[in-house]
Amino acid sequence: MASGIYTALSGAVAQSTALDVNANNIANANTTGYHTVRARFDEVLTRARSVDQRLVVPSGQSDDTAPGNIVPTGNPLDVALQGDGYLAVLTPHGERFTRAGDLRLDSANQLVTADGMPIEGINGKPLVVPPSTAKVLIADSGLLTADGNEIGTIKLASFAPGVLKREGVTLYSPVLGPDNKPTAPLAAPPPKVLTGSLEHANFSVVRGMVDLVKTSRTYEALHRMIESYKEIDDRAARSIGGNG
């Protein structure tokens, strides 16, 4: 088999991965607080038939943590974060963090995310609004009030680059440190909470569609190259068999 087919095959696999990642970004272009995912690839040197050749292999994914556009909504329970940082969320698997600020009150009057997970207060507990409350407000410090009475303050946290891993679409958890414990937040001023606004996904649909077309064409070209190598091998096999 021609050694070039391995290079073409590795490229096709890489482009397939890039297609999946880009399609997921496009699907979440309207998801509040979504961070764009980028596919990463490494070049490796391998040997086929005593010939050194370079292949490309997927090496994981990374998140583009640049902030998205902040758009006013007028909803007092919608919040966007100005600056680096996240809202703390209580999940069945423990504390998690998110930039998705489309909040609401659930049936138990807890302040929750769009997925129904409670927002964590600085005391480590959910924030619960009295049932008879007429007006709920969230200050730029994250302080939650109900009819002027303080309920608690939303826990906000900032992290060093690269210490959060994605869980699902908009949730993140800290990676484990050398002590096998989750990496602690930075001792830095928390981000400012912008009430009545939402942070849109930091993804450009136009760029995504352009990348999708380019990646698709590259994948098709590599697939044709693989088929060409297979035809060459088939002809060589038939020729040798005929001479035998």
Number of C-alpha atoms within 10 A of each C-alpha: 14 12 15 15 18 19 17 22 18 17 20 24 17 22 25 16 20 23 20 12 18 23 16 14 24 19 11 19 20 14 19 23 28 26 26 23 17 15 18 14 15 11 11 10 9 13 11 12 9 8 8 11 15 14 19 20 18 17 12 11 15 15 15 13 14 13 19 20 14 19 12 15 14 12 15 18 21 22 29 29 26 16 14 18 22 25 27 24 25 20 15 7 6 8 16 23 26 24 26 26 27 23 21 20 18 16 9 10 15 20 24 23 21 15 9 16 18 23 30 26 24 16 11 14 15 19 21 20 23 13 11 9 13 9 11 18 19 22 16 16 15 24 17 23 18 19 14 12 12 14 17 21 19 26 21 24 20 19 17 13 7 11 16 19 13 19 12 7 17 18 22 20 18 20 16 13 11 8 7 8 10 14 17 15 14 12 9 11 12 20 20 18 23 22 22 19 21 27 25 22 25 22 23 13 17 10 11 16 14 11 16 20 12 13 20 17 13 16 22 13 14 21 17 13 18 20 14 13 18 15 12 14 14 13 12 13 13 12 11 10 9 8 7 6
